[in-house]
Amino acid sequence: MLETSDAYDDIRDAVAKLCANYPGEYWRKLDKEMAYPEEFVKALTQAGWLAALIPEEYGGAGLPLSAGAAILEEIHKSGGNAGACHAQMYTMGTLLRHGSPEQKQKYLPEIANGSLRLQAFGVTEPTSGTDTGALKTTAKLEGDHYVVNGQKIWTSRAEHSDLMVLLARTTPISEGMKKTQGLSVLLVDMREAKDNGLTIRPIRTMMNHATTEVFFDNLRIPVENLIGEEGKGFRYILSGMNSE
Ligand SMILES: Cc1cc2nc3c(=O)[nH]c(=O)nc-3n(C[C@H](O)[C@H](O)[C@H](O)COP(=O)(O)OP(=O)(O)OC[C@H]3O[C@@H](n4cnc5c(N)ncnc54)[C@H](O)[C@@H]3O)c2cc1C
């Protein structure tokens, strides 16, 4: 039996109760079929657990990061896999902390009520992992759109998400500039983007983790989907994940 802290006992009990409906057989069957735990994610969303960190004014529970950790810990303690949906908690932080009031009003209530999924996080590329500043995907401003070209890899849950938080280079690196400058965060509406410049290819992994390669070929993203200011994306991505 795993040892967990006794903080958030009430939350832990409720999450454990929900997880009891999804026993080992449920997860083993999904593993065999390499399938996404759609039913489990829906139940977790409907019960409000994935909106735990979204402020109450946007329909969430407004809980601190430690409560989010308790929820995820309890899922894993029950034998389930929170990796199928945990990103909804951390990717949302970039939008919450750095998005405009209009962007927050447009997306957060729907993310909180489960009608919109923000589960995809496009940062890693085939030639840039921890060295994020070396990423090669570009977003060039043309009129009222950014035109995105490049590739991401290990973009988990892209097939099961409506939105993606994307980090791309908007300013080429020039002399004296740090690699982490000139990067910007764009919110990609994948429902519109698929087959309009966005291609998603699943990667077969040894564990059942819905991860993908994502290709951008002149994908046009409206300028209003820029989060915060141009060039500050590296900082936004880091601080978005640290919400307490
Ligand atoms: C299951 C899974 C899901 C993922 N999901 C996503 C996702 O949804 N979105 C996304 O963007 N990415 C995702 N990733 C990618 C993940 O974030 C990267 O694997 C991570 O950024 C590391 O990059 P890398 O694998 O290229 O390793 P590298 O950057 O090549 O690093 C390999 C090792 O070398 C070490 N290292 C690197 N540079 C140095 C140095 N200068 N000095 C000393 N040590 C160094 C690192 O600490 C690490 O231990 C996922 C990965 C996995 C495995």
The ligand as an ORCA input file, in Angstrom:
! r2SCAN-3c Opt
* xyz 0 1
  C       5.636      9.505    -21.978
  C       6.084     10.853    -22.412
  C       5.152     11.841    -22.652
  C       5.563     13.109    -23.050
  N       4.610     14.070    -23.309
  C       5.003     15.273    -23.781
  C       4.024     16.258    -24.136
  O       2.811     16.062    -23.996
  N       4.461     17.430    -24.643
  C       5.798     17.712    -24.820
  O       6.117     18.803    -25.286
  N       6.741     16.789    -24.481
  C       6.385     15.594    -23.975
  N       7.319     14.648    -23.646
  C       8.731     14.946    -23.886
  C       9.510     15.182    -22.625
  O       9.119     16.356    -22.012
  C      10.972     15.172    -23.086
  O      11.283     13.802    -23.126
  C      11.864     15.947    -22.214
  O      11.723     17.319    -22.530
  C      13.304     15.502    -22.365
  O      13.724     15.651    -23.675
  P      14.574     14.517    -24.419
  O      13.848     13.225    -24.294
  O      14.955     15.001    -25.794
  O      15.885     14.367    -23.538
  P      17.225     15.219    -23.593
  O      16.944     16.661    -23.600
  O      18.053     14.652    -24.707
  O      17.853     14.808    -22.222
  C      18.260     13.443    -21.943
  C      18.930     13.412    -20.590
  O      20.124     14.203    -20.625
  C      20.089     15.193    -19.587
  N      20.701     16.430    -20.113
  C      20.284     17.177    -21.161
  N      21.095     18.229    -21.346
  C      22.036     18.172    -20.393
  C      23.156     18.984    -20.075
  N      23.456     20.089    -20.766
  N      23.897     18.622    -19.009
  C      23.608     17.510    -18.286
  N      22.559     16.700    -18.541
  C      21.791     17.022    -19.594
  C      18.610     15.404    -19.244
  O      18.427     15.844    -17.921
  C      18.066     13.983    -19.445
  O      18.273     13.209    -18.297
  C       6.945     13.382    -23.220
  C       7.881     12.389    -22.972
  C       7.469     11.137    -22.577
  C       8.515     10.092    -22.324
*
